[in-house]
Amino acid sequence: MLKRLITGIGYIAVLVGFFLLKGYVHRLWFDLLVFIFTAIGTFEMLRAFGEKIHVSQRILVSIFSPLVIPAFCLADEWIPQYAPHLTFAVFVLGLALLAGTLVFAHESVSLESTGYALLSYAYPSLFLLVLSICNHLAEFSSLSILFVFAVCPIADTLAYVFGRLFGKKLPRKMSPHVSPNKTVIGGVGGLIGGALGGVVLFFGYYGFFGTIAQNYLELPFFIVLGIVTAAVAAFGDLVESAIKRKLEIKDMGRLLPGHGGILDRIDSTLYAVLVVCAVFAVRIIIA
């Protein structure tokens, strides 16, 4: 328990450090953190699949999966009008080379191994690419990142508390075949945690600028987005649990003592960021 607590504090310290570097030095510092998450997460995926993926495909995934992050970030920094094009081209090049292994290593590469390689290629890289997109939003960039990394832990904590307090009285499982320990009542606690996280962010964000009174109508938006973020985050957690169950492993890695690997720590984040980025992007467009 102590090891898990120390690791959690260290993880939060790293997040806060890179977030401050983003705000006070340059946003590319936060992109560096996303790149590190992508490289480690991809390694953990490949390690989890092991020999199910051919060595040639492992090499290609290891190179091109993390590469989509700097392809977008650096292009958006210097040639923003071509950033989507370059990012898409790099990603498709990786896909093309992966498909090419069916030709160049025909005797040892199977369609099954290619499928595993494609999953490792897209997860977590494309999800984390969306986090970098949040980092590069014209408006609400810091707020969108805070939504992801503040709401998810609060929702997780309330889900755990509700599960511990009421799980025996209300034992219905959320997804018994995927994650037997997660209860519906715990999920309800997570949604309440999401709403609470939205409230905390509202007062923290507008309180920092001293504009709470002028923006009080924003509070329902924060609460609803907090609830939706918590719901999607819980689903992301279940998705990774399903992957681990299929592979018959407990954790995706060992980098974070008491937590497992990077993917075990950010699994809910990967799905939460999709909703948060979409909502703020739409808000920018219609503003």
C-alpha positions, 0 to 999 in steps of 0.5 A: 500500500505504501509503495502504491502511495509513493508511486502515485505521488511521484506520478502526480509530481511528474504530471504537475511538473510537465504541466507547469513547463507547458504553462511557463516555458513551452507547450512542447514540454507536455508533448514530450511527456505524451511522447514518453507515455506513447513509447512506454505504452507501446513497449508494454503492448508489444511485451504483453503480446510477446511472440504473438507478434513477429519481430519485424512487426515489433520493430516497425510498431516500436518506431512508427507508433511513437513517431506520430506524436512528434510528427503532429506536434512539431508540424503544428508548431511550425507548419500548422496548416500541414500538421494533419496531413503529415501526421496521417502520412506518417501513420499510414506509412507505418500501416503500409510497412506492417502490411508489407511484412506479409510479403517480405516475411510471408513464411513467418508472419500471419494475419493473426500476428498482423492483427495483434501488431495493428492493435499495438500500433493504434493503442495507445498511440492514437489515443495519446495523439488526441491528448497532444491535440488538446495541448495544441487547442487554440483555446481551453488547452490547459482546461482540457488537460486538467479535465482529463487528469483531475476528473479521472482520479476523483472519479476513480476514488469515489468509485472505489469508496462507493464499492467498498462501502456499498458493494456487499449490499449492492453486489451487482457487477458492472461487467462480471466477465471482464472485471469482476471486482467492479460493481454498478454502485461503484460506477455510480460513485464514479459518476458522482466523482466526475460531477464533483471533479467538474465542480472543483475544476470550475471553482479552481479555473475561474477562481484562479482568474477571479471570474467566478461571478461572471461565469457561473452559468458555466457550472452546469457545463463543467458538471455534465462534462465531468459526469460524461468524462467519468463514464467514458473513463470507466469504460476505458478501464474496462477495455484494458481489463478485457485486453489483460484478461484475454492475454491472461496477465495481471498488469501491462508492465512493472514500471510503476510499483503498486500500479503496474505499467504506464498503461495500467495507470492511464487506461481510463485517461485514454478514453476520457481524452477523446470526449474532452477534446471533442467537446472543447473542439466543438466549443471553439468552433461554435463560439 
